[in-house]
Every structure is written in structure tokens, then in C-alpha cells.
Amino acid sequence: MPFLPDDNYKGYKLPPLITGTLIKRYKRFLADIRLNDGSIVTAHCPNSGSMRECCEPGRKAWLSISDNPKRKLKYTWELLEMPESLVGINTIVPNKIVKDSIAHGLVPELSGYTAFKPEIKTSEHTRLDILLTNMDSDNNFLKNKEKHNNGNVNIYLQPDCYVEVKNCTLVQNRIARFPDAVTTRGQKHLLELKRLVEEGNRGVIFFLVQRMDADYFMPAADIDPEYAKILFDVHKSGVEIIIRSAMVTPELISIGEPVPLISRSLEESLKLLSK
């Protein structure tokens, strides 16, 4: 579908939120929250990761409310307050932020595309989050390197670009890290991006750090050493790595500044985190 930029776009607008205090998160997708009126509710936790450092009882939490009568849980846990930043925990949000930010020219590395396809199936058992491509004036998708008449100038389009978006919430010593638990699915996504690059496409792994207190990013080699190894291996093979922070408020989550990638061995990584 074509990109339809909005001149008034500022970021992902959150629905009206209510606040409470986190009691506990359990069974991955459930969290008990004490609301400001003293009542206790069970909210959906839209995050399948371990949420290390992000589910400490007693912290302030923000919830959205659904009026859908078919939902089992009325509340969804959206944000958590950490000492130096709010944290967006909803893993659905990063895809929307990244797609809209690309459409509005806020990610220069991914400029030059006119259309996208979400949740694109790339093999029998694999889907990736976004395919960036181009369309002609009749809304026909153009193939890689197809000659296209742009006014009076014939140009060759840049290759299609496959983007996999990852939500990063783990920050220690101002270093953002991913993953926060072993992810064989994430490993598979990296290898699929490498395969697509070898076929002449672009492949991008996009880490969105949904908080504002990270100065650097590195893979969590102590948590999932295989993921860290594969990430650097596929990067050497042409898979691009983009890392951006997010500016998080109770009203809006918007894309922030690039976060530098640091490459370290497991031993060096642990030394950095222990400082």
C-alpha cells in the first residue's frame, strides 16, 4: 500500500491512560495493578519477553482501557516509570512507530520508498514486519531495479527492503540490550534477512529502544550468546542495523535519536555492565 504522510504527524498517539502501581507481572501476559482509587485490576501485558529490569513491584504504571465487550481483560499495560525514563512495554507499538517514521522521512537510512507491505511472508515458516518497495503512478508495485520513468528522468529503483523491528526495553548502565531472553525466533529472523540480502534485496534489523535513558546499544551476549553471534555475522554479510531511541510520554511515543552500536566480547560486555 502507498505511504500516506500526515503533515501533522508527531508520533504514536496513546489512548487516554489511567495510572496505578504495579503489584506483580505473571504468566508473561498478566499483570496485577493497584489503581489510584485502591482497587486492584488484572491487565493484559502485551510483551512476551522477560522484561528484565522493567517489572519491579511498586513502580508507577499506565494502563489503557478497552470498551470491547469481547475482550477478557479490560485493561492493557502500556507504560512503566523507571528512575530516568518512562518505558513503553507494548510490543505492538514499535512497528507502528517505525512504519510511520519511515513514511514521514524520519529515518534517512530508509528513504526513497513509496510503499510498504506489512507482515510479509518471506518463506514457508517466516514473516518479517515490513517490506519497503516502490509503486508507479498507477499504484503498481515495481520490481527490484526496474527502470522507471520519473518525469523526464529514467531511474533504476533501489532494491526492495525487508525490515524486522525489535522492541528493546532492557537498559543497564545506560546501555540498551537485546534480547532480554533467549529468542530462537529472533535468530531465525536474522538468518532470513541474510538470505534476502544474498538474493539482492536490502535487509534491516531495526531496534527501537522504547525509553530515553540509553546512550549505547549492544546485543545481550550474556543472555543469548547465539543471537549476539548471529547478529554480528549477518551484519558482516550486509544486513543493516538501525538503532533508535524513543521519546516516551503518557500522551505520545515518537522516534528519537540514533543509538550507537558497540561491539564487545561477552567478557568485555560483562565488565561494562558491572561498572
N, C-alpha and C positions, 0 to 999 in steps of 0.2 A: 504494500500500500504506500502511497506517496506521503512524504513528510508534509505536515500542515502546521507550520510555525505559527505561534501566537505572539503578537507583538507585546503582549502584557505578561508574558511568561516570566516568572521569578523562581519557580521551583515547584516541588510537590506539595500541594496544599493538604494539610492534615484535616480530617473532620474535627468537629468540636470534641475536646477531650476533657475527661474528669481526672482528678488526682486521688492518690491513695498511697499506702505504704505496703511494700512487698513483704508478705509473710513467708512464702516459700514457692519455689518452682519445682514441679514434679511430673513424672511420666512424660518428660520432654515438652508436651504441648499444653500443660495446665499450669496455672499459677493462682495462688490464693492472695488476694489483695484486700487490705483493710481500707475502706473508703474514709473520707474525711468525716462522714457522719457516724462512723463507728461500725457500720455494717461490714460484713465480710462477704466478698463475692469470689467466684471462680472464673477466671478469664482464660481465653484461648491464648496460648503463647505461640506466635507464628514464626518459630525459629527451632529448627531441628538440631542445631549444634549444641555443644556442651555449655556455651555461654559462660566460659571461664571468666572470672572477674566481673561478671555482669548480672549475677543473680543473688547477691548478698542480701539476706533479710534485713529489713529496716530502711532500705533505700526508697526514695520517692519514685512513684511510678505513675505513668499517664495511660489512660485507657480510652478507647473509642467505644461507642455504644451502637449496636445494630438494632433496627426495628424489624428485622426479618423474622417472622414467626416460625420459619422452618429451621432456624439455627438453634442448636442445642445450647450454645453459650452466648449470652447477650453481649458480653464484653470481650474486647481484644486488647491485649497488652501491646502498646506502641513504643513507649519511651521509658528510659530509666535514667535517673540522675546519678552521675558519678562525680567525684570531687572536682574535676576540672572540665567536665563537659556533659551535656546530655548525650545519650546513646540511643540511636534508632535500632530497635531489635527486630522489626518486621522484615523478613527476608523477601517479601514481595515488592517492597518499595524500591530497592536499588535498580531493578530492571526498568521501572518506570522513569526513575530519575535519569539513568544513563541514556535511555532512548530519547527522552525529551531534550536532554542536554545536547546530544548529538544533533537533533533536529534544529536546535536553536544556535548552532555554531559554537557551543561552549566547550567542545572537545576538538581542538585543532587537528589532532592526530587522525581524526576520523571524519574530516570534512570532505566535501566533494561528492557525496552520495545524495541521491534524490528520493530514495525509497527504502523501505525496510520490510522484512518478514519476521514476525515473532515466532519463537518456539519452532525453529526449523529442524526437520528431521534430516540428519546427515548420513545415517546408516541405520541398519535394522533395529539396533537397540540404543541409539544415541540421538538426543536432541540438544541443540545449542540455543542460547537465548535469543540472539539477534543475527539476522543476515542483512547486511547493508549492500544495496545494489543501486542500479540506476534505471530510470524509466524514460521513454521518449515522450514526445508531446501528445501521443495518443494513449498514454498510460500502458504501453507495452514494456515488459521487462527486457532489458538489453543484456546480452551475454558478455562474459569477460572479453575485454579487448576488442569488442565490436566497434566498427567505425561508425561514428555518429556525427551527423551534420548539426552543429551548434551555431545557428545563424549562417554565416558565410564561412565558418571555420570547421574543417573536418578534424575531429579529435579521436583518440583512442581512449576508451574509458579505463579507469583503474580497475584492478581485479575486484571481484566480489569479496566482501569482508565478513568473516564469521566471528562473532563476539560472544564470549561466555562471561557473564557477570557474576562476581562473587561478593557476598556481603561480609565485611570484616568488622567485628566488634571487639576483638581482643587487643588491648593495648597494655604494655608493661614497660615502665621506664621510658614512656613517650615513644615506644617502638610498636607500631601496629604489626600484628602477626596473623597469618592464616596458614592452615585451618586451626580451629580450636579443638578438633577431634579428628581421629583418623578418617579419611574420606577416600574410599576406593572409587566412588563415583566421580569425585573431583580429579583423581588421577586419570580416569578414563577420558574425561573432557579434555585434559591437556594433550593426551596422545591423539585424540581425534582432531584437535586443532593442528597438530604437527602433520597429520596425514593430509589435511586440506591444504596446508601450505605447500606440501610436496606436489600437490596437483595444480599449483599455480595460483591459488587464492591467497588472500590475507587471512591470518588467524590472530585473534587478540584475546588475551585473558585480562579482564578489567576488574580490578579490586576496588570496591567502593568502601572506604573506611567511614562508617556511619557515626562519626564523632569528630571532635575538633581538637583533640589533645595528642595527636600523633605527629612527630617530626620526621620519622623514617618508617619504612616497611621492610620486613624480611619474612620469608616463609618460616613456619614454626617447625624447624627440623627436629626439635626435641619431642614434639607431639606426633608428627607424621613425617619421618625421615624420607620415606619413599616419595611423598608428594614434593618435598623440597628438591630432591634429586631430579625428579622428572621435570619440575618447573624450570630449573636451570638448563637441563638437557634440551628441552624443546625450544627454549629461548635462543640457544646457540643455533638451533635449526631453523630459525626465522619466525617463530611465534613471538608476537609483540606483547609486552607487558605494560599496561597503563594502570597507574595507581592514583586515585584522587580521594581527598577527604570530603566530608560533607558538613555543611553548616546546619546544625540541628536546633530548632526551636519548637515549642509546642504548637506553633501555627504552620510552620513551613520547614521543609528539608530541601536544601539546594546544594548543587555540586560546588565543591571548594577547590582548593589549590592542589597541584600535583604533590605527591608524597614521594621522596626519593627512595629508591630501592637500594638496600645494602646487601652485599653477598658475603656470607661468612660460613665457615665450617661449623658443625654442631658445637664443638668445644668453644670456639670463639663466640658463638651466639649465646651460650650459657653464661660466659663471662660478662657480656654486655648486659644481660638481663639481671645479673646479680649485683651490678653497681648501684 
